[in-house]
Amino acid sequence: MAVLQVHFLLVPLLTSFMGAAQYMMQDAALLSYIDQRFLSLEKRLDKCNQDILEYVEEFRDFAKTVLSRLAGLSSAKAEVKSEVENLLTRIEHAQRDIDYFGSVTDSNACVEVHEDLVKQQLLEEAEEKKRLKLMLNASCDHVLAGIKSLKIVKKTGGKHGSWMKDPGKKNTKIYLLSGSVNNVILEFANIMTFMDNNQTLKARRVPLPFTWEGTGHVIYQGFLFYHRYGSLNEIIKFNILRRKVADQMVLPGAGRIPAYQLSPQTKIDLAVDEQGLWALHAEPESGGNIIITKINHVTMAVEHAWDTPCSSKGAEAAFMACNTLYVTYNSPSGGTSRIQCVYDVLDALNTYTNPGLHFPKRQGSHSTIHYNPKEKQLFAWGDGSQIIYKLHTEQKV
């Protein structure tokens, strides 16, 4: 019995150590990269400073030699006195210039180094854009042009919650996650059983080991991804079939302020589109603007992040569709929801505000809006109702 007790104590301890080790490895890799970049910049700055010192010293030595020889020449030969005085004046002007040159940080040598840095930066940005296009390799040639219609599937639960299908699995199951703080998923066989009120009590209940916070969770490839309640920015990856935690990660910078001003219960909003898993959040340093982070759903590692011009102020929800962020705004008292900011992560020139996209025939507010890339529809939770919005898309120009 004592051995079993020790075993049960060691297992969570080792799991904790392994998780901590994973975070330390990620942090160490990031710190190593930053350290290498600073070393490179420091070496270039040292070269720049050394060049300045060498140029200044060389000119001063030359000036001393010229002044010494000109002094002797002026005393020995009066016929060249005017030429000597002219040369002395030029030397004095040049020496004032070189003294000023040595006192400032900029120089021709620095300009050359800076130009090299700019070229290197442009090359790195081009390579990064190429890498991102390879990473986001799904066929995304359409943009949202309008929301055609809505269907209120059911009205269950309170003001906050989310419901969804798994777009990464070939099944018809519906998942209901009621409330902004809870730890039980309800799983329905299909949408017909979900709509049948008599089947609600017969739904499969899946308890979670950790409570969720907010309504920004998603289900993808058989896993539930959610923000752990009580943590600042920890994201849990939960295997629904096996009913156990598969992985977790920390999303840097997230969790300090709401992702959307009108949905303060959600600090981290997770999303799925044709490219996989994303995280949406806001930071004080960004002025409350929304930040997009691409997450590898297998390794739970951050792949890239984008600062957007889309403000979280006045926003109630957002979703990702085909590499593009769509942010929904409303009034604090609820009204007609409208998409007022759109940001394409691969083409910032396609970013625009107030595109004139409104949600049809409905007054109220949304707790969450999630895009289903398999069915090309929005699954929304509005004032306790579960809603499906059908989309109208157009080819990208």
N, C-alpha and C positions, 0 to 999 in steps of 0.2 A: 504493500500500500504506500509506503514512504517513497519507493521508487517511482510509482505512478504520479504521486504528488509533485515530485521534483521534475518529472517529465512535463507535466501540465504547466509548471512554472517556467520551464526553460523555453518551451515552444514560442509563446508570445514574446519572450525576451529576445530570442534569436531573430524572430520576425521583425521586431522593432529595430534591432541592430542592422539587419540587412537593408531595411528601408532607409535608415539613417545613412548607411554606407552609400546607397544609390544616390541620395541627395548630395553627399560630400563629393562623390565622383563628378557629378554634374557641375557643382560649384567649382571644383578644382579645375575642371576643363575650361570653364569660363574665365577664371582668374588667370590661368596660364595663357589663354589667348590675349587677354587685356595686357598682361605683363609683356608678352612678345611685341605687341604693337607699340607700347610705350618705349621699350628698349630701342626699337627701330627709329622712332621719332627722336629720342634722346641722342642717338648716335649722329643723326643728321644735324641736329641743332649744335652738337659739339663740333662737328666739322665746320659748320657755318661760323661759329664763334672763333675757331682756330684760324680760319681763312681771314677773318677781319683783323685779328691780331697780327698775323703775318704781313698783310697788306699795309697796315698802319706803321708797323715797325720798319718795313722795307723803305717806305716813303720818308720816314723821319731820318733814317740813316742817310738816304740819298740827299735830303735837304741839308743836313749838316755838312756833307761833303761839298755840295755846290756852294753853300754860303761861305765856307772856309776858303775855297778857291776864288770866289768872286771878290772876297775881301782883299785878298792878296793882289788880285788883278786891278782893283780900283785904286790901290795905293801906289802901284808900280806904273800904271799907264793912264795918264789923265785923258788921253784922246778917246778912250772908250768909256769915260765916266757916265755919259748919258745912257749908253747901252747897259752898263752895269746897274744903274739906278732903275731902269726899266725891268731888268731881270729880277732885281731885288723885290720890286713891287709885285711882280707876277708870282714870285716864290711865296711872299707873304699871303697873297690871296689864296694860293693853292694850299698853303699850310692851314689857313683857317677852314677851308673846305674839307681837308682831310681830317682835321680835328673834329669837325661836326660829323663827318662820315663815321669816325670811330666811336662817337657817342650815341648813335642811334642803332637800333636793332636790325633795321632793314639794310640790305646791301645787294649788289648785283649777284654776289654768290648766294645770298639767301633767296633771292628771287628765282635763281636757277633751281635751288633745292625745292622751293615751294612749287615751282612748275612741275618738277618731277613728282612731288607729292600729289598734286592735282591730277596729273596723268595716271598715277597709280590708283588714286581713288576712283577716277572714272572707269578704269579698267576693272577694278574690283566690283563696282556697281553693275557694270555690264555683265560680268560673270555671275553675280548674285541674281540678276534678273533672269539670266539664262537658266540658272539652277532652279529658280522658282517656277519657271515655265515647265521645266522637266518634272518637277515635283507635282505641280498641279496639272497633270497630263490628261485629265478627263476632257471629253469634248464639251466645251462650254461656249456655244456660239449664240446664245439667246439672252435677252434681257426681259425683265418684267415690264409689260406695257399697260397692264390694268388688272383689276380684280373683277371677274365677271359676275360671280354670284356667291351666295352663301347658303349653307344648310345647317340649321340647328339640329344636331343629331340627338342631343339629350340635355337635360338639365339636372345635374346632380352635384352635390358638394357645395362648398361655400364660395366666397369671392375669389380665393386664390387656389390654383392648382394647375395641372397640366395633364394632357393625354396624348397618346401617340401610337404609331406603329413602328416596327423595326424595319427601316428601309434597306438594311443590309442583309435581311433574311427572307427566304421564300416561304413566308407564312402569313396568315391572316389575323394573327392575334392583336388584340387591342389592350393597351396598358393604361391604367388610370392611377394618377398620383395626386391625391387630394390634400390640400393644405400647403402652407409654406413651411411648416415644420411637422414632419411625420416620418415613420419608418416602415410603412407597409405599402407594397404595390399590389393592386388588384389586376389580375390577368384574365381576360375574356377570350374565348375561342375565336370569335370573329365579331364583326360589327353588328350583326343581327342579334347575337346574344347580349352584346353591350347595350343595345337599344331597348332590350326587353327588361323592364324594371323587375320582373320576377326572378331574373337571373343574377341580379346584383349580389344577393346573399350567397349564391353558388359559385361566385368567381373564385379563382385560385388566389389565395393570399400568399404573398412572398415577403416575409419579414426581412428587414435589413439589419446588419450588425451595428450600423451607425445611422443616426437620424440625418435627414437631409435638411438643407436650409434654402429658402427661396423656391422658385418655380422653374429654374433654368436647367433642369436635368434633361438628358436625352438617352434613348436606347438605340444602340448600334452594334450590329454583328453579335447579338446575343448578350451584350453587356449594358448595364446601366451605369452612366457616368453622372456623378452629382457632386455638389458642393457639400462638404461635411459640416453639419451644424456644430457650432462652438469653435470652429477653427477659422483662422483669418482667410486662408486661401488654399485649403487642401481639397483636392479633387479625388474622389474614390471611383475606382473601376470595379464594378460588382458583377460577377458571373451569375446570371439569373437562373440558369438551369441547375448549376451546382450549388447555388445559394452560398457563395463565399466570396470574399474580397480577392480579386485577382491582382490588383496593383493600386498604387496611389501616387500622386505627385503634388508639388507645390507650384502654384502659378504666380511667378514673381510680380509684385506690384499691385496685385488684385486684392479685393476684399475690404478696402478701407472706406469706400463710399459706394452707394448703390450704382448698379449699371445704368439704371433709368430712374429719373427723379420721381416719376409717377408710380413706380413699382419699387418702393424702398426695401421690400422684403428680399429682393434678388440682388446679391452683390456680384455673382458670377453667372452669366447666362451662357450655357453650352448650346452649340448648334451643329447640325449635320447638313451637308449638301453633297453634290456630286463628287467633291474632293475629299470627303471624310469629316473629321472632327475639328471643330473650332471652339474658341472661348471668346466671349465678349465681356468687357468690363470697362470701368472708368477709373481714372487716377486723379488725385488733386494736382499733380505736377503737369498734367495735360490740360488743365483748366476745366476738367470735367468732361472732356471729349472722350468718345468711345475708342477703345483700343481693341484691335483684332489680333488674336494669337492662333496660329495653326498648330495643332497638336497631333503627333503621331499616335493613333489610338492603340497601336500594338505595343510600342515601347513607352508610352506616356511621357515622351520628351517633346519639348518645344522646338518646332521647326523654323518658325519665323514669326515676327510680330510687326504690325503696322499701326502707326498713329493716324487717326482719321480726323477730318474736320467736323464730323457729326457730333453735335452736342448731346449730352445726356439730359440736359435741362428741358423739361417739357416732354420728354420721351416716356413712353409707357412700355415699349417692347421693341425687339428687332429680330431679324433672321438673316441667315446667309443663304444665297441661292446662286449657284454657278459662279463662284469666286467673288460674289458681290454682296456687300452689306446693304440691307434696307432697314431704315430706322423709322418706327411708327411714333407719331406724336398725337397728343390729345389735350384736352383741357382738364384741369384738376377735378372738376365736377363730373367729367365724362361727357362725351359728345360724339362727333363723327371722327373716327380714327383716320389718319392720313399719313402717307409716307412722304417725308419732307427732306430726307437726306439719303443719297445713294453713293456708295464708294466701291469701286472696282479695284481689288488689290493688285491686279496686273496692269492696270492702266489708270493712273490717277487723273489723267485728262478727262476720263469719263465720269469723274465725280461731279455731282451737281446737287443743288438744293431745290426744294419745292418743285418736284417733277409733276405735281398735280395728280398723284395717285390716291384715291379715296377708297375706303372700305364701304361697300354698298348697303343701303337699306337698314342701317342699324345705328342706334344711339346707345352709348355705354362706354365701357373701357375693357381693355384686355389685360389679363394677368400674365399671359404668355402667348407667343405666336411662334410655331415651329414649322419649317419647311420640310416636306417629305419629297426627296429627289426622285424616288421611285414612282410616285403617283403624281408628281408635279402639282401638289396641293398644299395649302396651309392648314395645319391643325392648331386651332386657337381655343383658349379658355377665356370666356367673357362673362363676368358677373355670374359665375356658377354654371354657365351653359357651355357645352362642348360643341364647337363650330368647325365646319370645313369650308374653306374658301377655295374656289376654283380660279385659276390664274389664266391670264391672257399674256402670251410672250411673243416677242419679235426677234428676228435675226439681228445680231450685233452689226453695226455699220463700221 
